[in-house]
Amino acid sequence: MRMSRMFGQTLREVPADASLASHRLSLRAGLVRQTAAGIYSYLPLGWRVLRNIQCIIRQELDAIGGQELSMPLVQPAELWRASGRYDAPAPGAVLMRLTDRSGHDMVLAMTHEEAVTVLARSEIRSYRQLPLLVYQIQIKYRDEARARGGLIRTREFLMKDGYSFHASVDSLEETYRQVYVAYQRIMQRLGLDVLPVQADSGMMGGSASHEFMLLHPDGEDTLVACTACGYAANAEHATFGLDMPPEGEVPDIERIATPGTSTIASLAELLGIETRETAKAVFYGTSGPELVFAVIRGDLEINESKLSNALGGTALHPATPEELASAGMVAGYASPVGITPTPEHPVRVVLDESLRHGGYVAGANAVGYHLRNVSYPRDFAADTVADIALAPEGGACHQCGAPLRHSRGIEVGHVFKLGTKYAETMGASYSDQKGQAQPLLMGCYGIGLGRLLACIIEQHHDEHGICWPASIAPYAIHIVSLGEPDSPVGESAVALYEHLLAAGHSVLLDDRDERAGSKFADADLIGCPLRLTVSKRTHKADAVELKWRDQPDRQTIPLAQLDALLAMELPHD
């Protein structure tokens, strides 16, 4: 491709709100242009990178028996109603709904579990057909309220989503492992250093999942990792070792005056105790009249994902003062002791496992008073007892006891064991060896390609621009011509360009009428692995100046040696 003919230009300035390097550089290098908030067009340079990423993904999934198909973006709403996700808080809040000219409810798919389950229902009959792995690379839409970070979080996005079908748990485990390893190979070939972590299945449901995370200080996810044994999980899912007090008899409850202590810190300071000796009350509202009263040890924080899961996926929001008052709770001094819910104002008490035994200081549900030696289950009842705590920085690893550390990350891939969730709700079954109908076991495997592209830039750039890994670069070679188009230097650059194309290399030729400094700056910005410069000096010497993008040095080599060097160093189309 000649830059004089290329659709899309490099930019010197970018929008002030482009805070991430990948956002700035993808705009400046002419990879993408924003059409609307969270909606982007890929220009030819960016699309070439995406095509190269797709090629690697297809190669690795085909190698483990994946079969590519294509499913529709626009789907009838009844598919999503059948799975129960159309009106569910997640993903219902970000599901784009529309009505066709016949008044039929439709959706823009953000994922394709429903559609692929319907296909499996029509195409799979017998256990002899299993296991199966299918995938697609397709546009999806998610009505994000907070699109951010350029391609990191968009509303319209290109995704590779795959689905597997099985007759046994062992078969699902085997395919899950194969895809997990394939993802590791994909990330390695893309030049991405990622950390696989245990994750919450969220809106997808299922028994287990893993996320592939790029460690990044501006990532949206908090990751929890052990400093010794390798345990790693998303904070939404992470567990940790609790140092529980010894079981034993707890003295009777004592009501004590605690004026001006509406926070755990002020309470502990007044009483001269540690925050771990207190019980903290945290309240959440739901979509109905029920108030959720979460009780946790004072030195810990509520993990809202765990709490929602403990309640069967209930959507939660911080309780309002009005919701607290209607349930008879005194903010800052609320107590699980003596709760008297009513049919009009039900209260559900969820107790964290940190308070399963021992005595703690808890609220007395009266301003300026607390209760000492509150003990479960002697003094109050809980509707649910579960791990609802956020794993703390420095907490003990539940596997080896070493300290846990927190970091930030960006999710680039996610694999799920869905089990029979969708098969049972949507009637997808197979006949087993006895001829009996059984629900299909399923797995789900996703990679966001636009986000992947952005993360590659985040990990491969410097102060001058992008430094593409050779496996996915838009062009392997960037020729810079420092002569007029009709000059001997210009003609020599064109001859080199045509020679390299004929040899099977992907080549970008900068034949524009621009200053040398601008051409070199754009070459660094676009970030092709190898820059070849043709100048009066090199033309006279029948040579070319060679510079690798990720190395500072330049060298001049005879043109006669160039083919042999490129054959060893660069991939071919």
C-alpha positions, 0 to 999 in steps of 0.5 A, spaced: 500 500 500 502 506 498 501 512 503 499 517 498 493 512 496 491 510 503 484 511 506 485 514 513 491 519 515 495 520 521 493 525 526 498 530 531 492 532 536 487 527 539 481 528 543 483 531 550 478 525 553 483 520 550 487 518 557 489 511 555 495 510 550 491 505 546 486 510 545 490 516 543 495 512 539 489 508 535 486 515 533 493 518 531 495 512 527 489 512 523 487 505 526 480 507 528 475 513 528 469 514 533 462 515 530 458 515 536 460 514 544 462 507 544 462 506 537 468 506 532 469 505 525 476 501 523 480 504 518 484 500 513 490 500 517 486 498 524 482 492 520 488 489 517 491 488 524 484 485 526 484 480 520 491 478 523 488 477 530 482 473 527 487 469 523 491 467 529 484 465 533 482 461 527 488 457 527 488 455 534 481 454 535 481 450 528 487 446 531 482 443 537 476 441 532 473 448 532 468 449 527 466 456 525 459 458 523 455 465 523 449 467 527 445 473 527 446 480 530 438 481 530 434 476 534 427 475 536 426 477 543 422 470 545 429 467 545 431 471 551 425 470 554 426 463 554 432 463 557 430 468 562 435 473 561 430 478 557 428 481 563 433 479 568 437 485 571 443 482 568 444 483 562 437 486 561 440 493 563 444 493 557 440 489 552 438 493 546 431 492 545 427 494 538 421 493 535 420 491 527 415 493 522 410 488 524 411 490 532 415 484 533 420 485 539 427 484 537 434 485 540 441 486 538 445 480 541 450 482 546 452 474 546 449 468 543 448 463 548 440 463 546 441 463 539 446 457 539 442 453 544 436 453 539 441 451 533 443 445 538 436 443 539 435 442 532 442 439 530 444 435 535 440 428 536 445 423 539 450 422 544 454 420 538 455 427 535 458 429 542 462 433 543 462 439 539 465 446 539 463 451 534 465 459 534 464 465 530 467 472 529 461 477 529 459 484 531 455 484 537 452 490 541 451 492 548 448 498 550 453 500 555 452 506 560 459 508 560 463 507 554 470 508 556 477 508 554 477 507 546 476 500 544 477 498 551 469 498 553 465 500 547 457 499 545 458 495 538 464 490 538 467 485 534 467 478 538 470 471 538 465 467 541 465 459 542 460 454 545 461 447 546 456 441 547 457 435 551 454 429 554 458 428 560 462 433 565 468 429 564 467 431 556 466 438 558 472 439 562 476 436 557 474 441 552 474 447 557 482 445 558 483 445 551 480 452 549 484 454 556 490 452 553 488 454 546 487 461 549 494 461 552 497 460 545 493 465 542 495 470 547 503 468 546 502 469 539 499 476 539 505 478 544 500 479 550 503 477 557 496 475 560 494 472 567 489 467 567 485 468 574 479 464 577 472 469 575 465 470 577 460 467 572 456 473 572 450 473 567 453 467 564 451 463 569 454 456 570 459 452 575 466 455 573 470 460 569 476 463 568 478 470 565 485 472 561 487 479 564 492 484 562 495 487 568 494 494 567 494 500 572 487 503 569 484 496 568 477 496 571 477 489 574 481 488 581 485 482 581 487 478 587 493 474 587 498 470 592 505 472 592 507 465 593 503 459 590 500 462 584 493 462 586 489 468 582 482 470 582 478 476 580 476 480 586 469 478 585 470 471 586 476 471 590 477 467 597 481 468 602 483 464 609 479 467 615 483 467 622 477 466 626 477 466 634 476 460 637 470 457 639 467 458 646 462 461 650 461 468 649 458 472 655 451 475 655 450 481 651 451 488 654 448 495 652 453 500 652 453 508 651 457 509 644 456 517 643 458 519 636 460 513 633 456 512 627 462 509 623 466 502 625 473 506 626 470 511 631 467 505 635 473 502 635 477 508 637 472 509 643 472 502 646 479 501 645 478 495 640 480 493 633 475 493 628 476 486 627 472 485 634 466 489 631 460 487 626 458 492 621 452 493 618 451 494 610 444 495 607 442 494 600 435 495 596 432 490 591 427 491 585 422 489 590 420 491 597 425 487 601 431 490 604 438 486 604 441 487 611 448 484 610 453 483 616 460 482 616 466 483 620 468 490 621 475 490 618 472 487 612 468 489 606 462 487 602 463 483 595 457 485 592 458 480 587 458 474 592 452 477 596 448 478 589 450 470 588 448 468 595 441 471 593 441 468 587 443 473 582 438 479 585 440 486 583 442 490 589 443 498 590 445 501 596 439 502 600 436 509 601 435 513 607 428 512 606 428 504 605 432 504 612 427 508 615 421 504 613 424 498 615 426 501 622 433 501 622 437 507 625 443 508 620 450 508 623 447 504 629 443 498 626 443 491 629 441 484 627 439 483 634 431 484 635 429 485 627 422 485 626 420 485 619 413 486 616 410 483 610 410 490 607 417 491 609 421 485 609 428 484 611 433 479 609 439 478 613 445 475 610 451 473 615 458 473 612 462 467 614 467 471 618 462 472 624 460 465 624 462 464 631 465 469 637 462 475 640 462 482 637 460 489 638 454 491 634 449 496 633 443 497 638 439 500 633 439 506 637 443 512 636 449 513 641 448 505 643 451 499 641 451 492 644 457 488 646 458 480 646 453 479 640 454 472 638 451 468 632 446 464 632 445 465 640 442 472 639 440 473 632 438 469 626 440 469 619 437 467 613 443 466 609 450 465 611 455 465 606 462 468 604 460 475 602 467 478 603 472 482 599 479 478 599 483 484 603 490 486 600 495 482 605 490 477 607 492 470 607 491 465 601 486 460 602 491 455 599 498 456 602 497 462 607 502 467 604 499 474 603 495 476 597 496 482 593 491 486 589 492 489 582 488 492 576 487 488 570 483 488 563 479 482 561 481 480 554 478 473 554 473 469 558 471 461 558 465 459 562 463 452 564 455 453 563 453 446 565 445 445 563 443 452 564 441 454 557 439 447 555 434 446 561 431 452 560 430 452 552 429 445 551 436 442 548 437 435 549 440 429 546 439 421 546 443 418 551 446 410 550 439 408 553 435 412 548 433 417 554 433 425 553 438 428 557 440 436 557 446 438 553 452 440 557 455 447 555 461 451 555 462 458 553 468 461 550 469 469 549 475 474 546 473 481 545 477 483 538 477 490 539 479 490 546 485 485 544 487 490 539 487 496 544 491 491 550 496 489 545 497 497 544 497 498 551 503 493 552 507 494 546 508 502 545 513 507 547 513 515 547 513 515 539 508 510 537 506 503 537 511 497 536 507 492 533 509 484 534 510 482 527 505 476 528 499 482 527 502 488 524 498 491 519 504 491 514 511 487 516 515 493 512 515 500 512 519 503 506 520 511 507 522 514 500 526 520 501 526 522 494 521 526 489 516 521 486 520 521 479 527 522 482 532 516 481 531 515 489 523 515 488 524 510 483 528 506 487 523 506 492 518 504 488 522 498 485 524 496 492 516 496 494 514 492 488 520 487 489 518 485 496 511 485 494 513 479 489 517 476 494 510 475 499 512 481 504 506 485 506 509 492 505 507 500 506 510 505 502 511 512 504 511 516 497 508 522 500 510 529 498 512 530 506 518 532 510 523 526 512 522 528 519 514 527 518 515 521 514 520 518 520 515 520 525 509 517 522 513 510 521 514 510 528 507 512 530 504 506 525 509 502 528 511 496 523 516 492 525 521 494 520 523 500 517 527 501 510 529 508 508 531 509 501 535 516 500 540 519 495 546 516 500 543 509 500 541 509 492 548 511 490 551 505 494 546 500 492 544 499 499 538 501 504 538 503 511 534 498 515 531 499 522 527 495 527 522 499 530 523 496 537 531 497 537 534 504 537 540 502 532 540 503 524 544 499 519 545 500 512 546 493 508 547 492 500 540 491 497 543 484 495 543 481 502 536 484 503 532 478 501 536 473 505 535 477 511 528 478 511 527 471 509 530 469 516 527 475 520 520 476 518 513 472 517 510 472 509 503 473 507 
